[in-house]
Amino acid sequence: MEYDDLPHVYHYTIDVEYKKGKQKNKKTINIVTRSRTPSQIMSNPIDLERVYREVYAKNFKGNKQVIVRKMYNEIKLGKVNRNAL
């Protein structure tokens, strides 16, 4: 079985800027993802939902606005499970 064609999974520490009410806040969180750039995280709904869960409380009813500013501390964890494709 060949695993060379499967994408890698990475662990990143990311800087996130988010808005709660009229306040802009910044937070540093950890995320496991296949994405390599902040724009890929912003366009992937699964990754964006993970960021929302880290930043906003479970019962938050307002508008959720998040911007991923910076990604660093890249750690390659392995390959994606073939069933996840």
C-alpha positions as MATLAB code, in Angstrom:
seq = 'MEYDDLPHVYHYTIDVEYKKGKQKNKKTINIVTRSRTPSQIMSNPIDLERVYREVYAKNFKGNKQVIVRKMYNEIKLGKVNRNAL';
ca = [
       0.000    0.000    0.000;
       1.361    3.386   -1.005;
       0.978    6.317    1.387;
       3.030    8.839   -0.564;
      -0.037   10.380   -2.212;
      -1.733   11.246    1.105;
      -1.463   14.837    2.446;
       0.372   15.585    5.688;
      -1.238   16.642    8.956;
       0.377   19.551   10.825;
       0.202   21.084   14.290;
       0.449   24.887   14.368;
       0.366   27.656   16.909;
      -1.663   30.455   15.358;
      -2.410   34.082   16.218;
      -6.094   34.876   15.847;
      -7.830   38.224   15.890;
     -11.543   38.129   16.697;
     -14.358   40.505   17.484;
     -16.765   40.293   20.416;
     -19.238   43.127   20.398;
     -17.245   46.252   19.548;
     -13.975   44.976   21.019;
     -11.186   43.458   18.958;
      -9.235   40.795   20.811;
      -6.179   38.697   20.040;
      -5.517   35.151   21.135;
      -2.901   32.477   20.490;
      -4.278   28.961   19.994;
      -3.070   25.541   18.863;
      -4.644   23.738   15.918;
      -4.175   20.455   14.043;
      -4.885   20.804   10.328;
      -3.941   19.882    6.770;
      -3.836   23.562    5.771;
      -0.484   25.263    5.193;
      -1.446   28.967    5.119;
      -3.793   31.263    7.085;
      -5.973   31.752    4.002;
      -6.434   27.982    3.659;
      -7.615   27.807    7.283;
     -10.034   30.672    6.657;
     -11.493   28.921    3.594;
     -11.816   25.453    5.182;
     -15.094   25.242    7.186;
     -13.835   22.407    9.409;
     -10.724   24.325   10.471;
     -12.676   27.536   10.927;
     -15.166   25.761   13.196;
     -12.258   24.556   15.353;
     -11.023   28.136   15.664;
     -14.540   29.340   16.572;
     -14.756   26.709   19.333;
     -11.459   27.898   20.810;
     -12.328   31.596   20.687;
     -16.058   31.846   21.412;
     -18.098   30.299   24.220;
     -20.555   27.513   23.402;
     -23.597   29.727   24.039;
     -22.361   32.787   22.094;
     -25.248   34.052   19.936;
     -23.633   37.031   18.185;
     -21.831   37.368   14.887;
     -18.565   35.398   14.849;
     -15.720   37.233   13.101;
     -12.272   35.629   13.114;
      -9.089   36.409   11.185;
      -6.053   34.116   11.302;
      -3.069   36.478   11.304;
       0.002   34.291   11.676;
       0.967   30.615   11.775;
       4.161   29.372   13.398;
       5.684   26.352   15.170;
       4.902   23.904   12.381;
       5.148   20.270   13.485;
       4.505   17.525   10.947;
       2.409   14.887   12.727;
       1.943   12.316    9.972;
      -0.322   11.557    7.047;
      -4.097   11.798    6.694;
      -6.143    8.646    7.174;
      -7.197    7.297    3.783;
     -10.844    7.197    4.973;
     -10.761   10.960    5.728;
     -10.351   11.871    2.060;
];
